[in-house]
Amino acid sequence: MTTPPQLVTIEDIRAAANLLRGVAVRTPLLRWDERTWIKAESLQPIGAFKIRGAYGSPRSSRRSASGAW
């Protein structure tokens, strides 16, 4: 039997924000039309829209089974 996934906590979100501070930059929301906005992640310094996940993923492998770092 598999274990159900754990919910992300506010502490997880704060830890991720601290990890990315100085790496990822805030990108603007650009209006596409009357109803659509685009998050311009391609404006990250390396031009990638997955910088947050790519940067954090190798580091998350250091978590123990309990979810602690």
Secondary structure, 3 states (H helix, E strand, C coil): CCCCCCCCCHHHHHHHHHHHCCCCCCCCEEECCCCCEEECHHHCCCCCCCHHHHHHHHHHCCCCCCCCC
